[in-house]
Amino acid sequence: MDNFFPIKSQLKGYNIQTLKQDSYAGLMVAFLLVPQAIAYAMLAGVPAVNGLYASIFPLFVYSVLGSSALLSVGPVAVVSIMVFTGLAPAASSDEGVFLPLVALLSLTVGLLQILFSVLRFGTLFQYVPAAVLRGFMNALALTIILHQLDPLLGIAFQKKLPFIPTLGDLLRQLSDIQFPILLFSSALLLIYFILRSKGFPSPSLVIVVISAVVVYFFPLKEHGIQLVGTIKAGFPTWEVPELLMSYLPTILPLAFFIALISFLESYTMATQMEKNKKTRIDPNQELFALGLANVTGSCVQAIPVAGAFSRSAVNKDSNAKTSMSSVFSACFVLLLISFFTAPLAYLPHAALAIIIIFAAHKLIHWNSIVTKPLVMITFVSSLVFGLKIGFLTGVGVSILLYWCNKYKSHVF
């Protein structure tokens, strides 16, 4: 039973000192989680509150079932951009269907991950070549950054195409830059750089607070500065996502893709986080925990979730001892959306875009693109043809190379 509910073994010998450490770590993670959740909701094309929902209920589930005491699960940039690029074209003729599609996608991702866990595919998925994943993540990071230039420059450009066509559309519209927005964004970027250079522990939180205070006291909205706006307070309505049959050909391959990528990232992260503690991370248990977390999130129209590196690092650095730190994080966010959503309405999109860009740039490893051909092939094909095709191209080439090498070894 302890293997199925890893938190049980973590709580053996739990005491007041451990409770203090976990609650402190949970609070530190929550300080980062709130602005990131809102930012990644914007990246996914859903209301801010749906990003916050994804930071609460899935986190509760993972904290009980996940193998890692340090992994912080919730909205992440990688999944959010895949949600938007995958669903936006399908929902272009009816924008009202986008949020129900997101809920159905989260449900499908979760069910697939649970199925993969039952079939013991976790061990098999570990054999996806690291070079393919690295090339894909590099392309994904650039796509995320490109999409955030809209709120920084004030340019509305086409985002439903692969990276290269999207970049071309942006370049054609550079003459439409809104300079008040550019000036405001540049000031926030400068502050962020200064905070990072001084080693400030949470520059994202400071940027959010400063920008919201400035917007509150000055009428910047009149100059085109986009704001988050009113966030629905209180507990969400729970309902099973509607089965939109006509969209299943879009949902199923996208869900498979997200289920695989989010697991690989989360599992790799959890393994690295727990390396010094010698905690065994069971890949199939991780699949099940992530799957049930996504199924739970789908009932409140939350975006799909995965492990977040930055928040997990904060959790570890804050000396979290057990998964109770994630429970505390979720409780703090739940408290926020229940009573304190009013100040969040003044958050400018530009500040959130900066948070996303700095999170995404950490995913880029330029050296690997230049030195490893398989990384380069996956990277370039993802930028030109789209993320799914690029990833599949990388996997296909890696299989081809494997069989070629095997054939050579038999011949020679």
KOLNU-71034 format. One record per residue (C-alpha): x, y, z; residue in three letters. Coordinates in pm, whole numbers. Layout:
+--------+--------+--------+--------+
|      u |      v |      w | residu |
+--------+--------+--------+--------+
|      X |      Y |      Z |    Ala |
...
+--------+--------+--------+--------+
END
This chain:
+--------+--------+--------+--------+
|      u |      v |      w | residu |
+--------+--------+--------+--------+
|      0 |      0 |      0 |    Met |
|    294 |    232 |     71 |    Asp |
|    406 |    184 |   -291 |    Asn |
|     65 |    301 |   -416 |    Phe |
|     48 |    593 |   -170 |    Phe |
|    413 |    703 |   -135 |    Pro |
|    314 |    986 |    100 |    Ile |
|    241 |    726 |    372 |    Lys |
|    607 |    629 |    403 |    Ser |
|    711 |    997 |    391 |    Gln |
|    488 |   1083 |    687 |    Leu |
|    636 |    820 |    920 |    Lys |
|    792 |   1010 |   1210 |    Gly |
|    637 |   1338 |   1095 |    Tyr |
|    670 |   1609 |   1364 |    Asn |
|    625 |   1982 |   1428 |    Ile |
|    971 |   2068 |   1292 |    Gln |
|    900 |   1884 |    965 |    Thr |
|    562 |   2056 |    945 |    Leu |
|    729 |   2397 |    978 |    Lys |
|    980 |   2314 |    704 |    Gln |
|    712 |   2183 |    467 |    Asp |
|    478 |   2478 |    527 |    Ser |
|    761 |   2727 |    467 |    Tyr |
|    863 |   2549 |    144 |    Ala |
|    498 |   2539 |     35 |    Gly |
|    465 |   2914 |     87 |    Leu |
|    784 |   2987 |   -108 |    Met |
|    663 |   2772 |   -398 |    Val |
|    320 |   2942 |   -389 |    Ala |
|    486 |   3284 |   -430 |    Phe |
|    628 |   3160 |   -761 |    Leu |
|    333 |   2939 |   -854 |    Leu |
|     66 |   3213 |   -861 |    Val |
|    227 |   3442 |  -1123 |    Pro |
|    343 |   3142 |  -1326 |    Gln |
|     -4 |   2983 |  -1322 |    Ala |
|   -160 |   3304 |  -1453 |    Ile |
|    116 |   3346 |  -1712 |    Ala |
|     89 |   2988 |  -1839 |    Tyr |
|   -289 |   3017 |  -1857 |    Ala |
|   -237 |   3318 |  -2085 |    Met |
|     11 |   3113 |  -2290 |    Leu |
|   -246 |   2832 |  -2324 |    Ala |
|   -518 |   3077 |  -2427 |    Gly |
|   -746 |   3017 |  -2126 |    Val |
|   -867 |   3250 |  -1846 |    Pro |
|   -624 |   3309 |  -1559 |    Ala |
|   -846 |   3126 |  -1311 |    Val |
|   -810 |   2801 |  -1507 |    Asn |
|   -434 |   2820 |  -1459 |    Gly |
|   -490 |   2870 |  -1086 |    Leu |
|   -726 |   2571 |  -1073 |    Tyr |
|   -448 |   2364 |  -1231 |    Ala |
|   -225 |   2475 |   -942 |    Ser |
|   -456 |   2340 |   -672 |    Ile |
|   -649 |   2019 |   -735 |    Phe |
|   -395 |   1829 |   -950 |    Pro |
|   -128 |   1925 |   -696 |    Leu |
|   -332 |   1770 |   -414 |    Phe |
|   -362 |   1446 |   -611 |    Val |
|      4 |   1425 |   -710 |    Tyr |
|    123 |   1495 |   -355 |    Ser |
|    -55 |   1177 |   -238 |    Val |
|     33 |    948 |   -531 |    Leu |
|    363 |   1081 |   -670 |    Gly |
|    696 |    912 |   -599 |    Ser |
|    883 |   1239 |   -551 |    Ser |
|    848 |   1452 |   -239 |    Ala |
|   1014 |   1747 |   -415 |    Leu |
|    849 |   1759 |   -759 |    Leu |
|    607 |   2052 |   -786 |    Ser |
|    329 |   1970 |  -1032 |    Val |
|    107 |   2226 |  -1204 |    Gly |
|     91 |   2445 |  -1515 |    Pro |
|    413 |   2453 |  -1718 |    Val |
|    514 |   2649 |  -2027 |    Ala |
|    594 |   2336 |  -2229 |    Val |
|    243 |   2194 |  -2201 |    Val |
|     66 |   2531 |  -2225 |    Ser |
|    216 |   2614 |  -2564 |    Ile |
|    126 |   2267 |  -2694 |    Met |
|   -232 |   2319 |  -2575 |    Val |
|   -262 |   2649 |  -2760 |    Phe |
|    -90 |   2549 |  -3084 |    Thr |
|   -277 |   2217 |  -3090 |    Gly |
|   -629 |   2342 |  -3016 |    Leu |
|   -641 |   2698 |  -3149 |    Ala |
|   -669 |   2598 |  -3519 |    Pro |
|   -949 |   2350 |  -3439 |    Ala |
|  -1143 |   2609 |  -3238 |    Ala |
|  -1088 |   2901 |  -3477 |    Ser |
|  -1442 |   2880 |  -3617 |    Ser |
|  -1602 |   2869 |  -3269 |    Asp |
|  -1402 |   3034 |  -2989 |    Glu |
|  -1664 |   2930 |  -2733 |    Gly |
|  -1561 |   2566 |  -2770 |    Val |
|  -1195 |   2627 |  -2677 |    Phe |
|  -1230 |   2591 |  -2299 |    Leu |
|  -1445 |   2274 |  -2321 |    Pro |
|  -1180 |   2136 |  -2558 |    Leu |
|   -908 |   2212 |  -2303 |    Val |
|  -1104 |   2023 |  -2036 |    Ala |
|  -1153 |   1727 |  -2271 |    Leu |
|   -783 |   1737 |  -2359 |    Leu |
|   -684 |   1727 |  -1990 |    Ser |
|   -917 |   1432 |  -1936 |    Leu |
|   -778 |   1244 |  -2236 |    Thr |
|   -417 |   1314 |  -2135 |    Val |
|   -492 |   1183 |  -1787 |    Gly |
|   -669 |    868 |  -1908 |    Leu |
|   -384 |    790 |  -2149 |    Leu |
|   -126 |    831 |  -1873 |    Gln |
|   -324 |    599 |  -1645 |    Ile |
|   -352 |    347 |  -1931 |    Leu |
|     24 |    368 |  -1995 |    Phe |
|     82 |    308 |  -1623 |    Ser |
|   -141 |     -1 |  -1618 |    Val |
|     37 |   -135 |  -1929 |    Leu |
|    375 |    -65 |  -1763 |    Arg |
|    486 |    163 |  -2048 |    Phe |
|    678 |    391 |  -1809 |    Gly |
|    995 |    187 |  -1844 |    Thr |
|    959 |    175 |  -2223 |    Leu |
|    913 |    553 |  -2258 |    Phe |
|   1248 |    610 |  -2088 |    Gln |
|   1413 |    490 |  -2408 |    Tyr |
|   1303 |    793 |  -2610 |    Val |
|   1643 |    933 |  -2720 |    Pro |
|   1764 |   1225 |  -2510 |    Ala |
|   1882 |   1399 |  -2829 |    Ala |
|   1529 |   1396 |  -2974 |    Val |
|   1386 |   1538 |  -2653 |    Leu |
|   1658 |   1805 |  -2639 |    Arg |
|   1601 |   1916 |  -2999 |    Gly |
|   1227 |   1927 |  -2940 |    Phe |
|   1264 |   2128 |  -2618 |    Met |
|   1493 |   2380 |  -2789 |    Asn |
|   1237 |   2439 |  -3064 |    Ala |
|    956 |   2450 |  -2810 |    Leu |
|   1137 |   2715 |  -2605 |    Ala |
|   1186 |   2938 |  -2909 |    Leu |
|    818 |   2897 |  -2999 |    Thr |
|    717 |   2999 |  -2646 |    Ile |
|    939 |   3309 |  -2658 |    Ile |
|    807 |   3409 |  -3000 |    Leu |
|    446 |   3391 |  -2880 |    His |
|    525 |   3629 |  -2593 |    Gln |
|    641 |   3911 |  -2819 |    Leu |
|    276 |   4008 |  -2874 |    Asp |
|    217 |   4163 |  -2527 |    Pro |
|    571 |   4307 |  -2521 |    Leu |
|    544 |   4486 |  -2855 |    Leu |
|    170 |   4538 |  -2889 |    Gly |
|    157 |   4350 |  -3220 |    Ile |
|   -121 |   4103 |  -3298 |    Ala |
|     25 |   3835 |  -3527 |    Phe |
|    -69 |   3486 |  -3643 |    Gln |
|     19 |   3225 |  -3375 |    Lys |
|   -154 |   2916 |  -3510 |    Lys |
|    124 |   2821 |  -3751 |    Leu |
|    470 |   2663 |  -3700 |    Pro |
|    757 |   2882 |  -3579 |    Phe |
|    901 |   2994 |  -3914 |    Ile |
|    570 |   3115 |  -4071 |    Pro |
|    476 |   3281 |  -3740 |    Thr |
|    810 |   3463 |  -3727 |    Leu |
|    756 |   3580 |  -4085 |    Gly |
|    414 |   3721 |  -3997 |    Asp |
|    564 |   3905 |  -3698 |    Leu |
|    843 |   4058 |  -3907 |    Leu |
|    593 |   4186 |  -4163 |    Arg |
|    409 |   4374 |  -3886 |    Gln |
|    705 |   4534 |  -3705 |    Leu |
|    592 |   4876 |  -3827 |    Ser |
|    282 |   4834 |  -3605 |    Asp |
|    479 |   4833 |  -3278 |    Ile |
|    301 |   5034 |  -3009 |    Gln |
|    575 |   5239 |  -2844 |    Phe |
|    399 |   5302 |  -2507 |    Pro |
|    374 |   4923 |  -2466 |    Ile |
|    736 |   4876 |  -2580 |    Leu |
|    855 |   5139 |  -2331 |    Leu |
|    662 |   4980 |  -2044 |    Phe |
|    789 |   4631 |  -2135 |    Ser |
|   1148 |   4756 |  -2163 |    Ser |
|   1129 |   4911 |  -1816 |    Ala |
|   1003 |   4583 |  -1668 |    Leu |
|   1276 |   4389 |  -1849 |    Leu |
|   1541 |   4624 |  -1712 |    Leu |
|   1411 |   4579 |  -1357 |    Ile |
|   1405 |   4201 |  -1404 |    Tyr |
|   1766 |   4198 |  -1529 |    Phe |
|   1881 |   4409 |  -1235 |    Ile |
|   1706 |   4182 |   -985 |    Leu |
|   1861 |   3871 |  -1145 |    Arg |
|   2208 |   4025 |  -1152 |    Ser |
|   2181 |   4107 |   -781 |    Lys |
|   2080 |   3749 |   -705 |    Gly |
|   1732 |   3840 |   -582 |    Phe |
|   1552 |   3515 |   -488 |    Pro |
|   1219 |   3582 |   -665 |    Ser |
|   1240 |   3845 |   -941 |    Pro |
|    915 |   3717 |  -1095 |    Ser |
|    718 |   3804 |   -782 |    Leu |
|    876 |   4151 |   -762 |    Val |
|    797 |   4223 |  -1128 |    Ile |
|    436 |   4120 |  -1075 |    Val |
|    396 |   4340 |   -766 |    Val |
|    570 |   4645 |   -917 |    Ile |
|    381 |   4629 |  -1246 |    Ser |
|     43 |   4581 |  -1073 |    Ala |
|    108 |   4879 |   -841 |    Val |
|    208 |   5100 |  -1136 |    Val |
|   -102 |   4999 |  -1333 |    Val |
|   -323 |   5061 |  -1029 |    Tyr |
|   -204 |   5420 |   -982 |    Phe |
|   -155 |   5522 |  -1347 |    Phe |
|   -406 |   5489 |  -1637 |    Pro |
|   -178 |   5272 |  -1852 |    Leu |
|   -470 |   5075 |  -1991 |    Lys |
|   -558 |   5382 |  -2196 |    Glu |
|   -221 |   5344 |  -2372 |    His |
|   -289 |   4986 |  -2482 |    Gly |
|   -140 |   4798 |  -2185 |    Ile |
|   -336 |   4472 |  -2161 |    Gln |
|   -439 |   4353 |  -1814 |    Leu |
|   -545 |   4016 |  -1675 |    Val |
|   -878 |   4164 |  -1567 |    Gly |
|  -1127 |   4032 |  -1316 |    Thr |
|  -1056 |   3678 |  -1194 |    Ile |
|  -1352 |   3472 |  -1078 |    Lys |
|  -1324 |   3416 |   -703 |    Ala |
|  -1440 |   3116 |   -507 |    Gly |
|  -1459 |   2742 |   -550 |    Phe |
|  -1501 |   2611 |   -908 |    Pro |
|  -1795 |   2411 |  -1040 |    Thr |
|  -1709 |   2042 |  -1082 |    Trp |
|  -1832 |   1860 |  -1392 |    Glu |
|  -1712 |   1585 |  -1622 |    Val |
|  -1588 |   1732 |  -1954 |    Pro |
|  -1828 |   1708 |  -2245 |    Glu |
|  -1734 |   1443 |  -2502 |    Leu |
|  -1706 |   1648 |  -2822 |    Leu |
|  -1691 |   1363 |  -3073 |    Met |
|  -1624 |   1576 |  -3380 |    Ser |
|  -1300 |   1706 |  -3223 |    Tyr |
|  -1159 |   1367 |  -3118 |    Leu |
|   -936 |   1336 |  -3429 |    Pro |
|   -764 |   1654 |  -3306 |    Thr |
|   -772 |   1569 |  -2935 |    Ile |
|   -637 |   1211 |  -2942 |    Leu |
|   -298 |   1262 |  -3114 |    Pro |
|   -241 |   1587 |  -2923 |    Leu |
|   -325 |   1415 |  -2593 |    Ala |
|    -86 |   1129 |  -2668 |    Phe |
|    186 |   1380 |  -2748 |    Phe |
|    131 |   1584 |  -2429 |    Ile |
|     99 |   1269 |  -2214 |    Ala |
|    437 |   1145 |  -2337 |    Leu |
|    630 |   1474 |  -2327 |    Ile |
|    494 |   1583 |  -1988 |    Ser |
|    580 |   1243 |  -1838 |    Phe |
|    934 |   1241 |  -1978 |    Leu |
|   1003 |   1591 |  -1846 |    Glu |
|    845 |   1521 |  -1506 |    Ser |
|   1017 |   1185 |  -1461 |    Tyr |
|   1359 |   1321 |  -1559 |    Thr |
|   1312 |   1613 |  -1322 |    Met |
|   1196 |   1397 |  -1032 |    Ala |
|   1491 |   1161 |  -1078 |    Thr |
|   1736 |   1452 |  -1069 |    Gln |
|   1569 |   1611 |   -766 |    Met |
|   1572 |   1291 |   -561 |    Glu |
|   1920 |   1175 |   -668 |    Lys |
|   2096 |   1269 |   -342 |    Asn |
|   1816 |   1123 |   -128 |    Lys |
|   1842 |    787 |   -307 |    Lys |
|   1465 |    779 |   -342 |    Thr |
|   1350 |    539 |   -614 |    Arg |
|   1123 |    710 |   -865 |    Ile |
|    887 |    452 |  -1016 |    Asp |
|    807 |    559 |  -1376 |    Pro |
|    475 |    376 |  -1381 |    Asn |
|    369 |    524 |  -1047 |    Gln |
|    460 |    868 |  -1185 |    Glu |
|    244 |    804 |  -1491 |    Leu |
|    -48 |    706 |  -1270 |    Phe |
|     -5 |   1007 |  -1038 |    Ala |
|     18 |   1253 |  -1328 |    Leu |
|   -274 |   1082 |  -1502 |    Gly |
|   -510 |   1103 |  -1206 |    Leu |
|   -396 |   1461 |  -1143 |    Ala |
|   -495 |   1553 |  -1500 |    Asn |
|   -827 |   1368 |  -1478 |    Val |
|   -905 |   1560 |  -1158 |    Thr |
|   -804 |   1890 |  -1317 |    Gly |
|  -1024 |   1827 |  -1620 |    Ser |
|  -1333 |   1839 |  -1397 |    Cys |
|  -1262 |   2208 |  -1320 |    Val |
|  -1147 |   2291 |  -1677 |    Gln |
|   -781 |   2310 |  -1571 |    Ala |
|   -506 |   2292 |  -1830 |    Ile |
|   -294 |   1972 |  -1834 |    Pro |
|    -16 |   1967 |  -1575 |    Val |
|    339 |   1839 |  -1539 |    Ala |
|    641 |   1882 |  -1313 |    Gly |
|    787 |   2234 |  -1310 |    Ala |
|   1164 |   2267 |  -1279 |    Phe |
|   1176 |   2619 |  -1131 |    Ser |
|    913 |   2548 |   -865 |    Arg |
|   1063 |   2209 |   -781 |    Ser |
|   1403 |   2376 |   -738 |    Ala |
|   1250 |   2632 |   -500 |    Val |
|   1081 |   2349 |   -311 |    Asn |
|   1412 |   2168 |   -272 |    Lys |
|   1610 |   2481 |   -183 |    Asp |
|   1347 |   2572 |     79 |    Ser |
|   1429 |   2243 |    253 |    Asn |
|   1097 |   2066 |    189 |    Ala |
|   1091 |   1727 |    360 |    Lys |
|    778 |   1555 |    227 |    Thr |
|    499 |   1592 |    -28 |    Ser |
|    310 |   1792 |    235 |    Met |
|    496 |   2095 |    100 |    Ser |
|    290 |   2059 |   -220 |    Ser |
|    -27 |   2026 |    -13 |    Val |
|     59 |   2355 |    158 |    Phe |
|    128 |   2521 |   -179 |    Ser |
|   -212 |   2413 |   -308 |    Ala |
|   -380 |   2536 |     12 |    Cys |
|   -216 |   2878 |    -17 |    Phe |
|   -334 |   2915 |   -379 |    Val |
|   -683 |   2795 |   -281 |    Leu |
|   -688 |   3062 |    -10 |    Leu |
|   -586 |   3322 |   -266 |    Leu |
|   -860 |   3245 |   -520 |    Ile |
|  -1117 |   3227 |   -242 |    Ser |
|  -1053 |   3570 |    -90 |    Phe |
|   -777 |   3771 |   -261 |    Phe |
|   -828 |   3772 |   -640 |    Thr |
|   -909 |   4146 |   -673 |    Ala |
|   -543 |   4268 |   -686 |    Pro |
|   -462 |   4013 |   -959 |    Leu |
|   -688 |   4201 |  -1202 |    Ala |
|   -418 |   4471 |  -1235 |    Tyr |
|   -149 |   4234 |  -1359 |    Leu |
|    -29 |   4343 |  -1706 |    Pro |
|     24 |   4082 |  -1975 |    His |
|    371 |   4227 |  -2038 |    Ala |
|    489 |   4126 |  -1688 |    Ala |
|    354 |   3774 |  -1736 |    Leu |
|    521 |   3751 |  -2078 |    Ala |
|    857 |   3834 |  -1919 |    Ile |
|    809 |   3557 |  -1663 |    Ile |
|    733 |   3309 |  -1942 |    Ile |
|   1030 |   3419 |  -2156 |    Ile |
|   1281 |   3379 |  -1875 |    Phe |
|   1136 |   3039 |  -1786 |    Ala |
|   1154 |   2928 |  -2151 |    Ala |
|   1509 |   3046 |  -2219 |    His |
|   1639 |   2801 |  -1957 |    Lys |
|   1521 |   2518 |  -2183 |    Leu |
|   1754 |   2622 |  -2467 |    Ile |
|   2093 |   2450 |  -2504 |    His |
|   2255 |   2600 |  -2814 |    Trp |
|   2566 |   2385 |  -2789 |    Asn |
|   2366 |   2063 |  -2825 |    Ser |
|   2204 |   2192 |  -3147 |    Ile |
|   2542 |   2254 |  -3310 |    Val |
|   2726 |   1944 |  -3189 |    Thr |
|   2462 |   1669 |  -3216 |    Lys |
|   2304 |   1593 |  -3559 |    Pro |
|   1990 |   1426 |  -3416 |    Leu |
|   1926 |   1732 |  -3198 |    Val |
|   1967 |   1954 |  -3504 |    Met |
|   1730 |   1744 |  -3719 |    Ile |
|   1458 |   1744 |  -3453 |    Thr |
|   1510 |   2114 |  -3381 |    Phe |
|   1492 |   2233 |  -3743 |    Val |
|   1200 |   2009 |  -3843 |    Ser |
|   1005 |   2126 |  -3534 |    Ser |
|   1057 |   2491 |  -3628 |    Leu |
|    967 |   2443 |  -3994 |    Val |
|    688 |   2185 |  -3986 |    Phe |
|    549 |   2213 |  -3633 |    Gly |
|    623 |   2055 |  -3296 |    Leu |
|    445 |   1720 |  -3341 |    Lys |
|    594 |   1654 |  -3685 |    Ile |
|    937 |   1761 |  -3561 |    Gly |
|    927 |   1524 |  -3265 |    Phe |
|    807 |   1232 |  -3478 |    Leu |
|   1078 |   1311 |  -3735 |    Thr |
|   1342 |   1293 |  -3463 |    Gly |
|   1208 |    961 |  -3333 |    Val |
|   1189 |    822 |  -3688 |    Gly |
|   1547 |    923 |  -3769 |    Val |
|   1674 |    777 |  -3439 |    Ser |
|   1506 |    442 |  -3517 |    Ile |
|   1655 |    449 |  -3868 |    Leu |
|   2003 |    519 |  -3728 |    Leu |
|   1963 |    238 |  -3475 |    Tyr |
|   1876 |    -18 |  -3742 |    Trp |
|   2153 |    106 |  -3972 |    Cys |
|   2410 |     63 |  -3694 |    Asn |
|   2270 |   -279 |  -3607 |    Lys |
|   2287 |   -385 |  -3974 |    Tyr |
|   2649 |   -268 |  -4000 |    Lys |
|   2747 |   -463 |  -3688 |    Ser |
|   2598 |   -782 |  -3839 |    His |
|   2762 |   -727 |  -4179 |    Val |
|   3106 |   -630 |  -4054 |    Phe |
+--------+--------+--------+--------+
END
